[in-house]
Amino acid sequence: MSRFDFSVPVLIAGSGACGAVAALAVADAGVMPLVVERDDRPGGSTGMSQGLFCAAGTRSQQEHGIDDNADIFFDDIMAKTKGLADPVIARTLAANSAPVLEWLRDVHGLPWELDTRFRASYGNSRQRVHGWPEHSGMDMVQWLHRRMNDASIDVLMQTRLVDIFMDEGRVVGAALERADGVIEHVGCDSLIIACGGFGANRAMTNLHMPETATLRFNGHEGSLGEAIEIAARLGAAQGDMGSYQGYAMLTDPQGISVPPPVLIEGGLIVNKSGDRFTDESHDIAGMVHPLSVQSDGMGWVIYDAEIESRCALIPELVQLMALNAQKEADSIAELARLTGTDPARLNAAIGEAQKVADAHGTDSFGRVWADGRVPRAAFRALKVTGALYHTQGGLQIDESARVLRPDGTAFPNLFAGGGSARSVSGPSSWGYLPAMGLTTAVVLGCLAGRAAASASAA
C-alpha cells in the first residue's frame, strides 16, 4: 500500500496572492496543481492589504511618462535597506516585477494600473505602485480565485499543512490536516509553501523582534509561522527574521488603516499633547516606533479638506468617512478642543509646518515641504496608534524561489514565497518600501509556480 492517500504533481500550501499566482503559473505551464488553504475562505494577509504592487518598467508607467526600470528599483531597495537586503532576492523582485504584472494583466485580466495617487516617496524614487483603483486586497484575492476556478484548479479549504516528507533530499509529500481533524498524506513532485508569516505568533515575534512586544497586531490571525518552522526542522535556512512592517496609522477604535497618501499629500502626526515628533515623510514603517513612545502610544493624523478630497477614493478613507471617524474643525482652536490636545502646542506644531511649507523649506524634523502642501482650515483629524502588520523575514530562497539550506544548497523541489519567504526589507522595520509585501508574494508566487511545474515535469 502506498504511503500516500493520493498524489499530485504540485502541491501549494496557501491561497493568498502568492499561492493563487503560483497556481495560475503552474496551470499555464500545463501542469495541474492542488491548492490547500487553512481558512474557510480565501483572504489571508492579502485580503487585509490595499492590494498594491510595486513594479518597475511597466506599460502603465510608460503611459504616464514615468522613466523606471529594474536597475533603478534594485538600487532603491538596496538604498532603503542600507545595503542589507539579500541582493539576489532584491534583483529577482526588481527584474521580474514588470513581466509578472504584465503576464497577470494580459493573460489573466487583472486590471492593475499605475496608481498615480502614490507619489514617489518612502524609498521609491519613482511612481511604481500599481493597483486596482477603488478596490482592495480582498478584491484582488477574489479575482485570482475566479481565475483559478476558470482554470479548474482545485482548492481545499480548511486544510492545513502540518508536515513535509523527504526522501534522499527531495520532498515527496506532505501531511495535511482537514477541518474534522483527519490527517491525509499527499504525495507530490513539488511543494510550494505560500503561507503567511509569523506576526500572530507572539513567541516568535518576541524572539526575533522584541521591540514589537507593545504593538498591536493588525494582521491575519493565521500568520503563525507554522510552515516556516516545519521547513526549518528539515534543515531550511532563514533570513531577516527581525524584519517586519510596522504602521503608525491604525485608527482607534475603528481599526482601519489611514492610507499613506494622506501623509504624502501633506498630512502630519501629533501626539496627545499636540506636538509633532517625527518626519512623517521619511519612514512609513519605522514611524511606528516614535509613535509608540508617546503618551499611551497614541496620536492624531492631521490633514485638511483638500487632502481628504485628493484621497477620497482610497477604500480605507472611504470607510473612515462613512463611519464619520474624522474630527472636523474650522480652526486650530476648535481642532484642539475636539482632539483634547493643548491648543498652544497644537497651534505651534501646525503653525511651524505652515510657515516652513510656505517657504518651501525644511522643518526642524527634517521634513522637506517642497510643494507647499500642508494642512490648513478646514482641518480633519483621526486618532491613531501603532501596530505590527506583517513580518518580512522567512525561509531563505534563491532566484527561482527554491528554499535553501544554511550551506547555500537548494532543496530541488521545495519552494517558498509570500509571508513564508525572506523579503527585501533588511533586518528590521526601517527598510520596508510601500507595497513590497505584495510584490514579494506575487513575483515569488509566479517564479515558484513556473519552477515547480518544470521540476514536476522533469
C-alpha positions as CSV (number, residue, x, y, z in Angstrom):
1,M,0.0,0.0,0.0
2,S,1.3,3.5,-0.9
3,R,2.3,5.7,2.0
4,F,0.2,8.4,0.4
5,D,-3.6,8.7,0.1
6,F,-3.2,10.3,-3.3
7,S,-0.6,12.2,-5.2
8,V,-0.4,15.4,-7.2
9,P,2.3,17.0,-9.4
10,V,2.4,20.3,-7.5
11,L,1.1,20.9,-4.0
12,I,0.6,24.6,-2.9
13,A,0.1,25.4,0.7
14,G,-1.7,28.8,0.9
15,S,-4.2,30.5,-1.4
16,G,-3.5,34.2,-0.9
17,A,-1.7,36.2,-3.5
18,C,1.4,34.1,-3.5
19,G,-0.4,30.7,-3.6
20,A,-3.0,31.8,-6.1
21,V,-0.5,33.3,-8.5
22,A,1.7,30.2,-8.2
23,A,-1.3,28.1,-9.1
24,L,-2.0,30.1,-12.2
25,A,1.7,29.9,-13.2
26,V,1.7,26.1,-12.7
27,A,-1.5,25.7,-14.7
28,D,-0.2,28.0,-17.5
29,A,2.8,25.6,-17.8
30,G,0.4,22.7,-18.5
31,V,0.5,21.1,-15.0
32,M,-2.5,20.9,-12.7
33,P,-1.7,21.9,-9.1
34,L,-3.6,21.3,-5.9
35,V,-4.0,24.3,-3.5
36,V,-4.8,23.9,0.2
37,E,-5.9,26.7,2.5
38,R,-6.1,26.7,6.3
39,D,-9.0,29.1,6.4
40,D,-12.6,28.6,5.4
41,R,-12.4,31.3,2.8
42,P,-9.7,33.0,0.7
43,G,-8.2,36.2,2.0
44,G,-5.3,36.0,4.5
45,S,-2.8,38.8,4.6
46,T,-3.6,39.8,1.0
47,G,-7.2,40.3,1.9
48,M,-6.3,42.7,4.6
49,S,-4.0,44.7,2.4
50,Q,-4.6,47.6,0.0
51,G,-3.9,45.3,-3.0
52,L,-1.0,47.4,-4.1
53,F,2.0,46.1,-6.0
54,C,5.4,47.7,-6.9
55,A,6.7,47.2,-10.4
56,A,9.3,48.9,-12.4
57,G,9.2,49.4,-16.2
58,T,5.6,48.7,-16.8
59,R,3.5,49.8,-19.8
60,S,1.3,51.8,-17.4
61,Q,4.3,53.7,-16.1
62,Q,5.3,54.5,-19.7
63,E,1.8,55.7,-20.5
64,H,2.2,58.2,-17.6
65,G,5.7,59.2,-18.7
66,I,7.4,57.5,-15.7
67,D,11.0,56.6,-16.5
68,D,11.7,53.5,-14.4
69,N,13.4,50.1,-14.8
70,A,14.7,47.2,-12.8
71,D,18.1,48.7,-12.1
72,I,16.5,51.8,-10.5
73,F,14.2,49.6,-8.5
74,F,17.0,47.4,-7.3
75,D,19.1,50.5,-6.3
76,D,16.1,51.9,-4.3
77,I,15.7,48.6,-2.4
78,M,19.3,48.5,-1.5
79,A,19.5,52.1,-0.6
80,K,16.4,51.9,1.7
81,T,17.8,48.8,3.4
82,K,21.3,50.3,3.8
83,G,22.7,47.6,1.6
84,L,21.5,44.8,3.9
85,A,18.7,43.3,1.8
86,D,19.6,40.0,0.1
87,P,20.9,41.2,-3.3
88,V,19.8,38.0,-5.1
89,I,16.2,38.3,-3.9
90,A,16.2,42.1,-4.5
91,R,17.5,41.7,-8.0
92,T,14.9,38.9,-8.7
93,L,12.0,41.0,-7.5
94,A,13.1,44.1,-9.3
95,A,13.8,42.3,-12.6
96,N,10.6,40.3,-12.6
97,S,8.1,42.8,-11.2
98,A,7.0,44.2,-14.5
99,P,7.0,41.0,-16.5
100,V,4.9,39.3,-13.8
101,L,2.5,42.2,-13.7
102,E,2.1,42.3,-17.5
103,W,1.5,38.5,-17.5
104,L,-1.3,38.8,-15.0
105,R,-2.8,41.7,-16.9
106,D,-2.5,40.2,-20.4
107,V,-3.2,36.5,-19.7
108,H,-5.5,36.6,-16.6
109,G,-7.1,40.0,-16.9
110,L,-6.1,41.6,-13.6
111,P,-7.0,45.3,-14.0
112,W,-3.9,46.7,-12.4
113,E,-2.6,50.1,-13.5
114,L,-0.2,52.7,-12.1
115,D,-1.8,54.4,-9.0
116,T,-0.8,58.0,-9.5
117,R,-2.1,58.9,-6.0
118,F,1.1,57.3,-4.7
119,R,3.7,59.8,-5.5
120,A,7.4,58.7,-5.3
121,S,8.1,58.5,-1.6
122,Y,9.3,56.4,1.4
123,G,12.2,55.0,-0.6
124,N,10.6,54.6,-4.0
125,S,12.3,57.2,-6.2
126,R,9.8,56.7,-9.0
127,Q,6.0,56.3,-9.0
128,R,5.7,52.5,-9.3
129,V,2.9,51.5,-7.0
130,H,0.2,49.7,-9.1
131,G,-3.3,48.7,-8.1
132,W,-6.9,48.5,-8.9
133,P,-8.4,51.9,-8.3
134,E,-11.1,52.0,-5.6
135,H,-10.5,48.3,-4.8
136,S,-8.7,46.4,-2.1
137,G,-6.6,43.3,-1.5
138,M,-9.8,41.3,-0.9
139,D,-11.0,42.2,-4.4
140,M,-7.6,41.0,-5.7
141,V,-7.8,37.7,-3.9
142,Q,-11.4,37.1,-5.2
143,W,-10.3,37.9,-8.7
144,L,-7.4,35.5,-8.6
145,H,-9.7,32.8,-7.2
146,R,-12.1,33.3,-10.1
147,R,-9.2,32.9,-12.5
148,M,-8.2,29.6,-10.6
149,N,-11.8,28.4,-10.9
150,D,-11.8,29.2,-14.6
151,A,-8.6,27.1,-14.9
152,S,-10.3,24.2,-13.0
153,I,-7.7,24.4,-10.2
154,D,-8.9,22.6,-7.1
155,V,-8.7,24.5,-3.8
156,L,-9.2,22.6,-0.5
157,M,-10.3,25.0,2.2
158,Q,-9.9,24.4,5.9
159,T,-6.9,22.2,5.1
160,R,-3.6,22.9,6.9
161,L,0.0,21.8,6.2
162,V,1.3,20.0,9.2
163,D,4.4,18.1,8.0
164,I,6.6,17.6,4.9
165,F,8.1,14.3,4.0
166,M,11.5,14.0,2.4
167,D,13.4,11.1,0.7
168,E,17.1,11.5,-0.3
169,G,16.9,15.2,-0.1
170,R,13.7,15.7,-2.1
171,V,10.2,16.5,-1.0
172,V,8.0,13.5,-1.7
173,G,4.8,14.5,0.1
174,A,3.1,16.3,2.9
175,A,0.7,15.7,5.8
176,L,-2.5,17.8,5.6
177,E,-5.0,18.3,8.4
178,R,-8.6,18.6,7.3
179,A,-11.3,20.6,9.2
180,D,-12.5,17.4,11.0
181,G,-9.0,16.7,12.3
182,V,-8.3,13.9,9.9
183,I,-4.7,13.8,8.6
184,E,-4.2,12.9,4.9
185,H,-0.8,12.1,3.4
186,V,-0.5,13.5,-0.1
187,G,2.4,12.8,-2.4
188,C,3.8,15.5,-4.7
189,D,6.6,16.1,-7.2
190,S,7.0,19.7,-5.9
191,L,5.8,21.7,-3.0
192,I,5.3,25.4,-2.8
193,I,5.0,27.0,0.7
194,A,2.8,30.1,0.2
195,C,1.7,30.5,3.8
196,G,1.7,33.6,5.9
197,G,4.4,35.0,8.1
198,F,4.5,34.8,11.9
199,G,3.1,38.1,13.1
200,A,0.3,36.4,15.1
201,N,2.8,34.1,16.9
202,R,3.8,36.1,19.9
203,A,6.5,33.7,21.0
204,M,8.2,34.1,17.6
205,T,7.9,37.9,17.4
206,N,9.2,38.2,20.9
207,L,12.2,36.1,20.0
208,H,13.0,37.8,16.7
209,M,11.7,41.3,17.1
210,P,11.3,42.0,20.8
211,E,10.8,45.8,20.2
212,T,7.3,45.0,18.8
213,A,6.1,43.5,22.1
214,T,3.9,46.5,23.0
215,L,2.5,46.9,19.5
216,R,-1.0,45.7,18.5
217,F,-1.1,43.0,15.8
218,N,-3.2,44.1,12.9
219,G,-2.6,41.2,10.5
220,H,-4.1,37.9,9.7
221,E,-4.6,35.7,12.8
222,G,-3.5,32.6,10.8
223,S,0.0,34.1,10.4
224,L,1.5,31.7,13.0
225,G,4.7,30.8,11.2
226,E,4.0,27.1,11.3
227,A,5.2,26.4,7.7
228,I,8.5,28.3,8.4
229,E,9.0,26.1,11.5
230,I,8.2,22.9,9.6
231,A,10.7,23.7,6.9
232,A,13.3,24.7,9.5
233,R,13.0,21.2,11.0
234,L,14.0,19.9,7.6
235,G,17.2,22.0,7.6
236,A,15.9,25.0,5.7
237,A,17.8,28.3,6.3
238,Q,16.1,31.5,7.4
239,G,16.9,35.2,6.8
240,D,16.0,38.6,8.2
241,M,13.7,37.1,10.9
242,G,13.8,40.5,12.6
243,S,12.2,42.2,9.6
244,Y,8.6,43.5,9.6
245,Q,6.2,46.1,8.5
246,G,5.0,48.3,11.4
247,Y,2.5,51.1,10.8
248,A,1.8,54.2,12.9
249,M,-1.7,55.0,11.5
250,L,-4.1,52.3,12.7
251,T,-7.2,54.3,13.7
252,D,-8.5,53.9,17.2
253,P,-11.1,52.5,17.8
254,Q,-12.1,51.7,14.2
255,G,-9.1,49.5,13.5
256,I,-8.8,50.9,9.9
257,S,-5.5,52.0,8.4
258,V,-5.1,55.6,7.3
259,P,-3.7,55.3,3.8
260,P,-0.2,56.7,3.2
261,P,-1.2,59.3,0.6
262,V,-2.8,61.3,3.5
263,L,0.7,62.0,4.7
264,I,2.2,62.1,1.2
265,E,-0.2,64.8,0.2
266,G,0.8,66.9,3.2
267,G,-0.7,65.4,6.4
268,L,1.2,65.3,9.7
269,I,1.0,63.5,13.0
270,V,0.9,64.9,16.5
271,N,0.9,63.3,19.9
272,K,-1.8,63.6,22.6
273,S,-0.4,66.9,23.7
274,G,-0.5,68.3,20.1
275,D,3.3,68.1,19.4
276,R,4.8,66.8,16.3
277,F,7.6,64.3,17.0
278,T,8.9,62.9,13.7
279,D,9.4,63.5,9.9
280,E,6.2,61.9,8.6
281,S,7.7,61.6,5.1
282,H,10.7,59.6,6.0
283,D,9.9,56.1,7.0
284,I,6.3,54.7,6.6
285,A,7.0,51.5,8.6
286,G,9.6,52.7,11.1
287,M,7.5,55.6,12.1
288,V,5.6,53.2,14.4
289,H,8.4,53.4,17.0
290,P,8.5,57.2,17.6
291,L,4.7,57.0,18.0
292,S,4.9,54.0,20.4
293,V,6.9,56.0,22.9
294,Q,4.4,58.9,23.0
295,S,1.9,59.1,25.8
296,D,-0.3,55.9,25.7
297,G,1.3,55.3,22.2
298,M,-1.5,57.4,20.7
299,G,-1.5,60.3,18.2
300,W,-3.6,62.2,15.7
301,V,-3.2,62.3,12.0
302,I,-3.9,65.9,11.0
303,Y,-5.0,66.7,7.4
304,D,-7.5,69.0,5.7
305,A,-10.4,69.1,3.3
306,E,-8.2,69.3,0.3
307,I,-6.1,66.3,1.3
308,E,-9.3,64.5,2.0
309,S,-10.5,65.3,-1.4
310,R,-7.3,64.0,-3.0
311,C,-7.5,60.7,-1.2
312,A,-11.3,60.4,-1.1
313,L,-11.5,57.3,-3.4
314,I,-9.0,55.2,-1.4
315,P,-11.1,52.4,0.1
316,E,-9.8,52.8,3.7
317,L,-10.6,56.5,3.8
318,V,-14.0,55.8,2.2
319,Q,-14.7,53.5,5.1
320,L,-13.5,56.0,7.7
321,M,-15.6,58.8,6.2
322,A,-18.6,56.6,6.1
323,L,-18.1,56.0,9.8
324,N,-17.7,59.7,10.5
325,A,-14.4,58.7,12.2
326,Q,-12.7,62.0,11.4
327,K,-12.9,65.1,13.6
328,E,-13.7,68.2,11.6
329,A,-12.8,71.8,12.6
330,D,-12.6,75.2,11.0
331,S,-9.8,76.4,13.3
332,I,-6.8,75.1,15.2
333,A,-8.5,76.1,18.5
334,E,-11.6,74.0,17.6
335,L,-9.4,71.1,16.4
336,A,-7.6,71.2,19.8
337,R,-10.9,71.1,21.6
338,L,-12.1,68.1,19.6
339,T,-8.9,66.1,19.9
340,G,-8.2,67.0,23.5
341,T,-4.7,68.4,22.6
342,D,-3.2,71.5,24.1
343,P,-4.3,74.5,22.0
344,A,-1.0,76.4,22.2
345,R,1.1,73.3,21.4
346,L,-1.1,72.2,18.5
347,N,-1.1,75.8,17.1
348,A,2.7,75.8,17.4
349,A,3.0,72.5,15.6
350,I,0.7,73.3,12.7
351,G,1.9,76.9,12.5
352,E,5.6,75.9,12.1
353,A,4.7,73.4,9.4
354,Q,2.6,76.0,7.6
355,K,5.4,78.6,7.8
356,V,8.0,76.2,6.5
357,A,5.8,74.9,3.8
358,D,5.0,78.5,2.6
359,A,8.8,79.0,2.2
360,H,9.1,75.5,0.6
361,G,11.7,74.8,3.2
362,T,12.8,72.0,5.6
363,D,11.4,71.9,9.1
364,S,13.1,71.0,12.4
365,F,12.3,67.3,11.9
366,G,14.0,67.2,8.5
367,R,10.8,67.1,6.5
368,V,11.1,68.9,3.2
369,W,7.9,70.8,2.3
370,A,9.0,71.4,-1.4
371,D,5.4,71.5,-2.8
372,G,4.0,73.7,0.0
373,R,1.1,71.3,0.8
374,V,0.3,71.4,4.5
375,P,-2.9,71.1,6.5
376,R,-5.0,74.3,6.6
377,A,-8.6,75.0,7.7
378,A,-10.9,73.2,7.3
379,F,-9.0,70.6,9.4
380,R,-9.5,66.9,9.7
381,A,-8.1,64.6,12.4
382,L,-8.1,60.8,13.0
383,K,-6.9,59.2,16.2
384,V,-4.2,56.6,15.6
385,T,-2.0,54.1,17.3
386,G,0.9,51.9,16.1
387,A,0.7,48.2,15.1
388,L,2.6,45.3,13.7
389,Y,1.1,44.4,10.3
390,H,3.2,41.6,9.0
391,T,6.6,40.0,9.2
392,Q,9.1,40.3,6.3
393,G,11.6,37.5,7.3
394,G,11.3,33.9,6.5
395,L,12.8,31.0,4.6
396,Q,15.9,31.7,2.6
397,I,15.4,31.3,-1.1
398,D,17.2,31.6,-4.4
399,E,16.3,33.4,-7.7
400,S,13.8,30.6,-8.5
401,A,12.2,30.8,-5.1
402,R,13.8,27.4,-4.1
403,V,14.3,27.0,-0.4
404,L,18.0,27.0,0.6
405,R,19.9,25.2,3.3
406,P,22.4,27.1,5.5
407,D,25.2,26.0,3.3
408,G,23.6,27.6,0.3
409,T,22.5,24.4,-1.5
410,A,18.9,24.3,-2.6
411,F,16.1,21.8,-2.0
412,P,15.5,20.7,-5.5
413,N,11.7,20.7,-5.4
414,L,10.7,22.8,-2.3
415,F,9.8,26.4,-3.0
416,A,8.6,29.4,-0.8
417,G,7.1,32.8,-1.3
418,G,4.8,35.3,0.4
419,G,5.0,35.6,4.1
420,S,6.9,32.4,4.4
421,A,9.9,33.6,2.5
422,R,12.6,36.2,3.2
423,S,11.7,39.5,1.6
424,V,13.9,42.6,1.0
425,S,13.2,44.9,3.9
426,G,16.6,44.3,5.6
427,P,16.9,43.2,9.2
428,S,14.3,45.4,10.9
429,S,11.3,47.7,10.1
430,W,13.1,50.7,8.6
431,G,13.9,49.0,5.3
432,Y,10.3,48.5,4.2
433,L,9.2,50.1,1.0
434,P,5.5,50.6,0.4
435,A,3.7,47.8,-1.3
436,M,6.7,45.4,-1.2
437,G,4.7,42.8,0.7
438,L,2.5,42.0,-2.2
439,T,5.4,42.5,-4.7
440,T,7.2,39.7,-2.9
441,A,4.1,37.5,-2.8
442,V,3.1,37.9,-6.4
443,V,6.6,37.8,-8.0
444,L,7.8,34.8,-6.0
445,G,4.5,33.0,-6.4
446,C,4.9,33.3,-10.2
447,L,8.6,32.2,-10.2
448,A,7.9,29.3,-7.7
449,G,5.0,28.1,-9.8
450,R,7.0,28.1,-13.0
451,A,9.9,26.4,-11.4
452,A,7.7,23.8,-9.6
453,A,5.9,22.9,-12.8
454,S,9.3,22.4,-14.5
455,A,10.6,20.3,-11.7
456,S,7.5,18.2,-11.7
457,A,7.7,17.6,-15.4
458,A,11.4,16.6,-15.2
